[in-house]
């Protein structure tokens, strides 16, 4: 029982947990930025290809 209390105390004092949460939040923000950029580039590419295809078709 004493060993369990020491492990619990060490876990609560440890800063590994908050660090992991911070990394998870940063990763989520990076993913959101990447998806937004990819979506924007895709829309721009679709517009460009549509304009090119209309120019070729006319």
N, C-alpha and C positions, 0 to 999 in steps of 0.2 A: 504494500500500500504506500509506503514511503517512497519507493522507486517511482510509482505512478505520479505522486505529487511533485516530485522533482522534474519529471518529464513534462508535466503540465505547466509548471512554472517556467521551464526553459522554453516551451512553445510560446507562451504568452509574452515573454521578454524578447524573443527572437524577432528580427525585422524582416525575415524572409517572406512572410505572408503579405505585408503591405507592398513590398517590392514586386512580388508576382502580380498583384492587382494593378499596380501602376503600369507594368509591362503589358498586361492584358488591355488596359484602357488605351495605351499608345497604339497597340496593334489594331484595335478596333477603329481608332481614328484614321490610321494609315489606310486601312481597307476602305473606309468610307470615301476618303479623298481619291484613292485609286479608282474606285467604281464611278465616282462622279466624273473624273477626267476621262475615263474610257467611254462613258456615255456621251459626253460632250464631243469627243473626237469622232465617235460613231455617227453622231448627228451631222457633224460637219462633212464627214466623208460621204454620207448618203446624199447630202445636198450637192456636193461637188460632182459625184457620179451621175446624179439626175440631170444636172446642167450639161454635162458632157454628152450624155445619151440623147438629150433633146437637141443639142447642137449637131450631133452626127445624124440624127433622124431627119432633120430638116433640110 
